[in-house]
Amino acid sequence: MDNLEELYKDETTFNEVVHEKTEAGDPQRNEDGSIRLKRDWKKVAVDRQGRTFNPKVHGKEEKLDAAGFLTVRRRDASAKQGDVSRSEALVAKHHEKGYAFYLANDDGGRLEQMLAKDWEPVQDSEGPVGMNVGQARGPNTQARLFRKPIEWYEADQEAKIERNKERFKQTTSPKVDDGQYEATPDSPLR
């Protein structure tokens, strides 16, 4: 019995899509004890997401993992990933030390709200810095870049956190006036 466990401990898991099975539904085995592949396994094999073989995704040839699924090739480590969005690139281009930056859509009085909250528009040689954000709210929506001294921004964020804490306390505390009562040791709920 120990020899059988040793023989099969590193084998692949039975996957009825690519492996043959007996009439009883058990895996059909080769002489060496491995699970026998179907003759057309390359045509029917799928990866874990259900995709059939694609050389761009799976590599030059079909290979199965330990669970009987097509293996997905690793990306080339030297390939550059698009890790910077257009908005991050715009901020990086106009970044100045000591400022916090914010992109605001130019719709519904948003720019006026930003100006009222100490944000100033970033300017370059062509005027206000911005970018087209497409169909965000409507056709040809523009976003404008604003900045604020980092000290002011951090103070605003602290005040915002305190407001949110207070709002949370108000919305989660029992409302005695509305008929909700809190159970206390001397007056349990009925």
C-alpha positions as CSV (number, residue, x, y, z in Angstrom):
1,M,0.0,0.0,0.0
2,D,2.8,2.4,0.8
3,N,4.3,1.9,-2.7
4,L,1.0,3.0,-4.3
5,E,0.9,6.2,-2.2
6,E,4.5,7.0,-3.2
7,L,3.7,6.3,-6.9
8,Y,0.7,8.6,-7.0
9,K,1.7,11.4,-4.6
10,D,3.0,13.8,-7.3
11,E,0.5,13.1,-10.0
12,T,-1.8,15.6,-11.6
13,T,-5.4,15.9,-10.5
14,F,-8.0,14.2,-12.7
15,N,-9.7,16.6,-15.1
16,E,-12.4,14.9,-17.2
17,V,-12.1,17.6,-19.9
18,V,-8.6,16.4,-20.9
19,H,-8.2,13.0,-19.2
20,E,-9.8,9.7,-20.2
21,K,-12.0,7.9,-17.7
22,T,-13.2,4.4,-17.2
23,E,-16.8,3.3,-17.5
24,A,-17.0,3.6,-13.7
25,G,-15.9,7.3,-14.0
26,D,-12.4,6.7,-12.5
27,P,-9.2,8.0,-14.2
28,Q,-7.8,5.7,-17.0
29,R,-4.1,5.2,-16.3
30,N,-1.0,4.6,-18.4
31,E,1.4,1.8,-17.6
32,D,3.6,4.2,-15.5
33,G,0.5,5.1,-13.4
34,S,-0.1,8.6,-14.8
35,I,-3.6,9.6,-15.9
36,R,-4.1,9.1,-19.6
37,L,-4.8,12.1,-21.7
38,K,-7.5,12.1,-24.4
39,R,-6.3,11.9,-28.0
40,D,-7.8,15.3,-28.8
41,W,-6.9,17.0,-25.4
42,K,-5.2,19.9,-27.2
43,K,-8.5,20.8,-28.9
44,V,-10.6,20.6,-25.8
45,A,-8.3,21.8,-23.1
46,V,-9.1,25.1,-21.4
47,D,-7.3,27.3,-18.8
48,R,-8.8,28.2,-15.4
49,Q,-10.8,31.0,-16.9
50,G,-12.3,28.7,-19.6
51,R,-10.2,30.0,-22.5
52,T,-9.2,27.6,-25.2
53,F,-5.6,27.6,-26.4
54,N,-4.2,31.0,-27.6
55,P,-0.5,31.3,-28.2
56,K,-0.4,34.9,-26.9
57,V,-1.8,33.8,-23.6
58,H,-0.6,30.2,-23.2
59,G,2.8,30.3,-25.0
60,K,4.1,28.4,-28.0
61,E,2.6,25.0,-27.2
62,E,-0.1,23.5,-25.0
63,K,1.0,22.6,-21.5
64,L,-1.2,21.5,-18.6
65,D,-0.8,22.3,-15.0
66,A,-1.2,19.9,-12.1
67,A,-5.0,20.3,-12.2
68,G,-5.3,19.6,-15.9
69,F,-5.8,23.2,-17.1
70,L,-3.8,25.0,-19.7
71,T,-1.0,26.9,-18.2
72,V,-0.9,30.7,-18.8
73,R,2.5,31.9,-19.7
74,R,4.2,34.6,-17.6
75,R,4.6,38.1,-19.0
76,D,8.0,39.1,-20.2
77,A,9.5,40.9,-17.2
78,S,11.3,43.4,-19.4
79,A,8.0,44.5,-21.0
80,K,6.9,47.9,-19.9
81,Q,3.6,48.0,-18.1
82,G,1.2,51.0,-18.4
83,D,1.6,51.8,-14.8
84,V,0.9,55.5,-15.0
85,S,-2.5,56.8,-15.9
86,R,-3.0,59.9,-18.0
87,S,-4.1,61.9,-15.0
88,E,-1.1,60.8,-13.0
89,A,1.2,61.8,-15.9
90,L,-0.5,65.2,-16.1
91,V,0.0,65.8,-12.3
92,A,3.7,64.6,-12.6
93,K,4.3,67.0,-15.4
94,H,3.1,70.0,-13.4
95,H,4.1,68.8,-9.9
96,E,5.7,71.3,-7.5
97,K,7.0,70.4,-4.1
98,G,4.8,71.6,-1.2
99,Y,1.5,71.4,-3.0
100,A,-1.4,68.9,-3.2
101,F,-3.0,68.4,-6.6
102,Y,-6.6,67.6,-7.6
103,L,-8.2,67.1,-11.0
104,A,-11.8,68.4,-11.1
105,N,-14.4,68.0,-13.9
106,D,-15.5,71.2,-15.4
107,D,-19.2,70.8,-14.9
108,G,-22.0,71.8,-12.6
109,G,-20.1,74.6,-10.9
110,R,-17.4,72.3,-9.7
111,L,-14.6,74.7,-10.6
112,E,-16.2,77.5,-8.6
113,Q,-16.5,75.1,-5.6
114,M,-12.8,74.3,-5.9
115,L,-11.9,78.0,-5.9
116,A,-14.1,78.6,-2.9
117,K,-12.2,75.8,-1.0
118,D,-8.7,77.4,-1.5
119,W,-7.7,75.4,-4.6
120,E,-6.0,77.4,-7.3
121,P,-5.9,76.5,-11.0
122,V,-2.5,75.3,-12.3
123,Q,-1.4,77.4,-15.3
124,D,1.1,76.8,-18.0
125,S,2.1,78.9,-21.0
126,E,-1.1,78.0,-22.8
127,G,-3.4,78.8,-19.9
128,P,-5.2,76.6,-17.4
129,V,-3.9,73.0,-17.4
130,G,-6.5,70.3,-18.1
131,M,-7.3,67.3,-20.1
132,N,-10.3,65.8,-22.0
133,V,-11.9,63.1,-19.9
134,G,-14.3,62.1,-22.6
135,Q,-17.9,61.1,-21.7
136,A,-17.5,61.3,-17.9
137,R,-20.6,63.4,-17.4
138,G,-21.4,64.6,-20.9
139,P,-19.8,65.0,-24.3
140,N,-16.2,66.4,-24.3
141,T,-16.0,66.8,-20.5
142,Q,-12.8,68.6,-19.5
143,A,-10.9,68.1,-16.2
144,R,-8.9,71.0,-14.8
145,L,-5.8,70.7,-12.6
146,F,-5.9,72.5,-9.2
147,R,-3.3,72.8,-6.4
148,K,-3.3,73.8,-2.8
149,P,-0.5,74.2,-0.2
150,I,0.1,70.8,1.4
151,E,-0.3,72.3,4.9
152,W,-3.8,73.5,4.0
153,Y,-4.7,70.3,2.4
154,E,-3.6,68.2,5.4
155,A,-5.6,70.5,7.8
156,D,-8.7,70.1,5.6
157,Q,-8.3,66.3,5.6
158,E,-8.0,66.3,9.4
159,A,-11.2,68.4,9.7
160,K,-13.0,66.1,7.3
161,I,-12.0,63.0,9.3
162,E,-13.4,64.7,12.5
163,R,-16.6,65.6,10.7
164,N,-17.0,62.0,9.5
165,K,-16.4,60.7,13.0
166,E,-19.0,63.0,14.5
167,R,-21.5,62.1,11.7
168,F,-20.9,58.4,12.4
169,K,-21.5,58.8,16.2
170,Q,-24.8,60.7,15.4
171,T,-26.1,58.0,13.0
172,T,-25.2,55.0,15.2
173,S,-26.2,56.3,18.6
174,P,-29.6,55.2,20.0
175,K,-32.4,57.6,19.5
176,V,-34.4,57.9,22.7
177,D,-36.8,60.4,21.2
178,D,-37.8,58.0,18.4
179,G,-38.9,55.2,20.7
180,Q,-35.6,53.3,20.7
181,Y,-34.2,52.6,24.1
182,E,-30.9,51.3,25.3
183,A,-30.9,48.4,27.7
184,T,-29.2,49.2,31.0
185,P,-28.7,46.9,34.1
186,D,-31.5,48.7,36.0
187,S,-34.0,48.9,33.1
188,P,-33.7,45.9,30.7
189,L,-35.6,46.0,27.4
190,R,-39.0,44.3,27.4
